[in-house]
């Protein structure tokens, strides 16, 4: 696991595949780490040079006291530059999609192809969508007991048709583990959420000039499909795909999801 200095911070990253292939950055979600994107990276590494990284405030990357979504976007653009690329494709899931979209608006020429998974383009003042759901249940993101947090989120993460067998099989992947995992403190959890409070990327959606794929889940209560449809309608070269899953459609419909992503990237 190497580190690289970009946009004034030290960023932890991993790579998969051959340097001869086109670069593809994968960006994880809120309170996640780069390891959550590892399986997808491995699945796509036959055709792409895949880069995963811990976002600002997460994992083994630096944890500044305060930052915002624009900082996240500039981190990605700086990574593309420092790693020696004029342009790269980017896939972001949930918070990762906000970061990818922010980068595409800041510097459209840097993004080759853009994939936004379970995305939204603005915040209603709650910060993260997870924070909103927990608050509606009378819980705080930084202090909610893990069991209560999991109970509330489970109704948003999966479709009502997901089988118990699949949930059991996926349970190990839902928990990040290993020596590289860095748990967030309550203060750091507040900071990662605060970074998303009030962001609004709607005004510049029409300026995103790259081919874009927006993927939503029919039963996603964290970022409902209406958010994804709005993005796809306003980006000139966007396609929209909806899976009958929840926020974790990437696991619930993994084979179809990976096939969809690969087909888009190969166009």
C-alpha positions as CSV (number, residue, x, y, z in Angstrom):
1,X,0.0,0.0,0.0
2,X,1.8,3.2,-1.2
3,X,1.1,6.8,-0.2
4,X,1.1,9.8,-2.5
5,X,1.0,13.5,-1.7
6,X,-1.7,15.3,-3.6
7,X,-3.6,18.5,-2.9
8,X,-1.7,19.1,0.3
9,X,-2.5,15.8,2.0
10,X,-1.1,12.3,2.1
11,X,-3.4,9.8,0.4
12,X,-3.3,6.0,0.8
13,X,-4.0,4.1,-2.4
14,X,-3.8,0.7,-4.0
15,X,-3.5,-0.4,-7.7
16,X,-4.8,-3.4,-9.6
17,X,-3.9,-4.6,-13.1
18,X,-1.4,-3.5,-15.7
19,X,0.0,0.0,-16.1
20,X,-0.5,-0.5,-19.9
21,X,-4.2,-0.3,-19.4
22,X,-6.4,2.8,-19.2
23,X,-6.7,4.2,-15.7
24,X,-9.9,3.8,-13.7
25,X,-10.4,5.4,-10.3
26,X,-12.9,3.8,-7.8
27,X,-14.2,5.9,-4.9
28,X,-15.8,4.5,-1.8
29,X,-18.7,5.8,0.2
30,X,-19.1,7.7,3.5
31,X,-17.1,6.2,6.5
32,X,-15.8,3.5,4.1
33,X,-12.3,2.7,3.0
34,X,-10.6,1.7,-0.3
35,X,-10.9,-2.0,0.7
36,X,-14.6,-1.8,0.1
37,X,-13.9,-1.3,-3.6
38,X,-11.3,-4.0,-3.8
39,X,-13.5,-6.8,-5.3
40,X,-14.7,-4.5,-8.1
41,X,-11.2,-3.4,-8.7
42,X,-10.1,-7.0,-9.1
43,X,-13.0,-7.8,-11.4
44,X,-12.1,-4.9,-13.8
45,X,-8.3,-5.2,-13.5
46,X,-8.1,-7.4,-16.6
47,X,-8.9,-4.4,-18.9
48,X,-8.1,-1.4,-16.7
49,X,-5.4,-0.1,-14.4
50,X,-7.6,0.4,-11.4
51,X,-6.8,2.8,-8.6
52,X,-8.6,2.7,-5.2
53,X,-7.9,5.2,-2.5
54,X,-9.0,6.3,1.0
55,X,-10.8,9.6,0.7
56,X,-9.8,12.6,2.7
57,X,-10.8,12.0,6.4
58,X,-11.0,8.3,5.9
59,X,-8.8,5.2,6.4
60,X,-5.1,5.7,6.1
61,X,-5.3,9.0,4.3
62,X,-4.8,12.2,6.3
63,X,-7.8,13.3,8.5
64,X,-7.9,17.1,8.5
65,X,-10.1,18.8,11.1
66,X,-12.4,20.4,8.5
67,X,-12.9,20.2,4.7
68,X,-15.7,20.1,2.2
69,X,-16.8,18.4,-1.0
70,X,-14.8,20.7,-3.2
71,X,-11.6,19.5,-1.3
72,X,-12.6,15.9,-2.1
73,X,-13.0,16.8,-5.7
74,X,-9.7,18.5,-5.9
75,X,-8.1,15.5,-4.2
76,X,-9.2,13.3,-7.1
77,X,-8.1,15.7,-9.8
78,X,-4.7,16.1,-8.0
79,X,-4.3,12.3,-7.9
80,X,-5.0,12.0,-11.6
81,X,-2.2,14.6,-12.2
82,X,0.3,13.3,-9.7
83,X,-0.1,9.8,-11.1
84,X,0.8,11.1,-14.5
85,X,-2.5,11.0,-16.4
86,X,-4.1,13.7,-18.5
87,X,-7.4,12.0,-18.2
88,X,-9.0,9.1,-16.4
89,X,-12.3,7.3,-16.0
90,X,-14.0,7.4,-12.6
91,X,-16.6,5.4,-10.7
92,X,-17.9,6.6,-7.4
93,X,-20.5,5.0,-5.2
94,X,-22.8,7.0,-2.9
95,X,-20.4,9.7,-1.4
96,X,-17.9,8.6,-4.0
97,X,-20.4,9.6,-6.7
98,X,-20.6,13.1,-5.2
99,X,-16.8,13.4,-5.3
100,X,-16.6,12.1,-8.8
101,X,-19.3,14.5,-10.0
102,X,-17.6,17.4,-8.2
103,X,-14.4,16.7,-9.9
104,X,-16.1,16.5,-13.3
105,X,-17.6,19.9,-12.7
106,X,-14.4,21.4,-11.5
107,X,-12.4,20.2,-14.5
108,X,-14.5,18.3,-17.1
109,X,-11.4,17.7,-19.4
110,X,-9.8,15.4,-16.7
111,X,-12.6,12.9,-16.8
112,X,-12.8,10.4,-19.6
113,X,-15.9,8.4,-18.6
114,X,-18.0,9.0,-15.4
115,X,-20.0,6.4,-13.5
116,X,-22.2,7.6,-10.7
117,X,-23.7,4.9,-8.5
118,X,-26.6,5.6,-6.0
119,X,-25.9,9.3,-6.5
120,X,-27.4,12.6,-5.7
121,X,-26.3,16.1,-6.7
122,X,-27.2,18.2,-3.7
123,X,-27.7,18.0,0.1
124,X,-30.8,19.2,1.9
125,X,-28.8,20.4,4.9
126,X,-28.5,17.0,6.6
127,X,-25.0,16.3,5.3
128,X,-24.9,12.6,4.5
129,X,-28.1,10.8,3.6
130,X,-27.2,8.2,6.3
131,X,-27.2,11.0,8.8
132,X,-30.7,12.0,7.6
133,X,-32.1,8.5,8.0
134,X,-30.7,8.1,11.5
135,X,-31.9,11.5,12.6
136,X,-35.4,10.7,11.4
137,X,-35.1,7.6,13.8
138,X,-33.9,9.8,16.6
139,X,-30.3,8.7,16.4
140,X,-27.0,10.5,15.9
141,X,-24.5,9.2,13.4
142,X,-21.5,9.7,15.7
143,X,-23.0,8.1,18.8
144,X,-25.6,5.6,17.5
145,X,-25.0,2.0,18.8
146,X,-23.9,-0.2,15.8
147,X,-26.9,-2.5,16.3
148,X,-29.4,0.4,16.1
149,X,-27.6,1.9,13.2
150,X,-27.6,-1.4,11.3
151,X,-31.3,-1.9,12.0
152,X,-32.3,1.5,10.6
153,X,-30.0,1.3,7.5
154,X,-31.0,-2.3,6.6
155,X,-34.3,-1.1,5.2
156,X,-32.5,1.3,2.9
157,X,-29.6,-0.9,1.8
158,X,-31.5,-3.8,0.4
159,X,-34.6,-4.4,-1.7
160,X,-37.6,-6.1,0.1
161,X,-37.0,-9.2,-2.1
162,X,-33.4,-9.9,-1.0
163,X,-33.0,-13.4,0.3
164,X,-31.7,-14.3,3.8
165,X,-29.2,-16.6,2.1
166,X,-27.7,-13.7,0.1
167,X,-27.6,-11.5,3.2
168,X,-25.8,-14.3,5.1
169,X,-23.3,-14.8,2.3
170,X,-22.6,-11.0,2.0
171,X,-22.3,-10.4,5.8
172,X,-18.5,-10.8,5.9
173,X,-18.1,-8.2,3.1
174,X,-20.2,-5.7,5.1
175,X,-17.5,-5.5,7.8
176,X,-14.1,-4.0,6.9
177,X,-11.4,-5.9,8.7
178,X,-7.6,-6.2,8.6
179,X,-4.5,-4.3,9.7
180,X,-5.1,-1.4,7.3
181,X,-8.6,-0.6,8.6
182,X,-8.6,2.7,10.6
183,X,-11.9,3.2,12.6
184,X,-13.1,6.8,12.7
185,X,-13.4,8.5,16.1
186,X,-16.7,10.2,16.9
187,X,-15.1,13.6,16.1
188,X,-13.8,12.3,12.7
189,X,-17.3,10.9,12.0
190,X,-18.7,14.3,12.5
191,X,-16.1,15.8,10.2
192,X,-16.8,13.4,7.3
193,X,-20.5,14.2,7.6
194,X,-20.0,17.9,7.9
195,X,-17.9,17.9,4.7
196,X,-21.2,17.1,2.8
197,X,-23.5,19.6,4.4
198,X,-25.1,21.9,2.0
199,X,-23.3,20.9,-1.2
200,X,-25.1,21.6,-4.4
201,X,-23.8,20.5,-7.8
202,X,-27.1,21.0,-9.8
203,X,-26.1,24.3,-11.4
204,X,-23.1,22.9,-13.3
205,X,-24.6,19.5,-14.3
206,X,-25.0,20.7,-17.9
207,X,-21.2,21.5,-18.1
208,X,-20.3,17.8,-17.5
209,X,-19.1,16.9,-21.0
210,X,-18.0,13.3,-20.7
211,X,-20.0,10.2,-21.3
212,X,-21.8,9.4,-18.0
213,X,-23.6,6.4,-16.6
214,X,-25.9,7.0,-13.7
215,X,-27.0,3.9,-11.7
216,X,-29.8,3.9,-9.1
217,X,-31.7,1.4,-7.0
218,X,-35.5,1.3,-7.1
219,X,-35.7,0.6,-3.3
220,X,-32.8,2.9,-2.3
221,X,-34.1,5.1,0.6
222,X,-30.7,6.7,1.2
223,X,-30.5,8.2,-2.3
224,X,-33.8,7.4,-4.0
225,X,-33.8,6.9,-7.8
226,X,-35.4,10.4,-8.4
227,X,-32.0,11.9,-7.5
228,X,-30.2,9.8,-10.1
229,X,-32.8,10.5,-12.8
230,X,-32.4,14.2,-12.2
231,X,-28.7,14.0,-12.8
232,X,-29.0,11.9,-15.9
233,X,-31.6,14.3,-17.4
234,X,-29.3,17.3,-17.0
235,X,-25.9,15.8,-18.1
236,X,-25.8,16.0,-21.9
237,X,-24.2,12.6,-22.5
238,X,-25.7,10.6,-19.7
239,X,-27.4,7.2,-19.7
240,X,-29.5,6.0,-16.8
241,X,-29.9,2.5,-15.5
242,X,-32.1,1.4,-12.6
243,X,-31.7,-1.9,-10.7
244,X,-34.5,-3.4,-8.5
245,X,-32.3,-3.1,-5.5
246,X,-31.5,-0.9,-2.5
247,X,-28.5,1.3,-1.8
248,X,-26.2,-1.7,-2.0
249,X,-27.5,-2.8,-5.4
250,X,-23.8,-3.3,-6.2
251,X,-23.8,-6.4,-4.0
252,X,-27.4,-7.5,-4.4
253,X,-27.1,-7.6,-8.2
254,X,-23.3,-7.9,-8.4
255,X,-23.0,-9.8,-11.7
256,X,-25.4,-7.6,-13.6
257,X,-23.9,-4.5,-12.1
258,X,-20.3,-5.4,-13.0
259,X,-21.5,-6.3,-16.5
260,X,-23.3,-3.0,-16.9
261,X,-20.2,-1.1,-15.7
262,X,-17.9,-3.0,-18.0
263,X,-20.1,-2.6,-21.1
264,X,-20.2,1.2,-20.5
265,X,-16.5,1.5,-20.1
266,X,-15.8,-0.5,-23.2
267,X,-18.0,1.6,-25.4
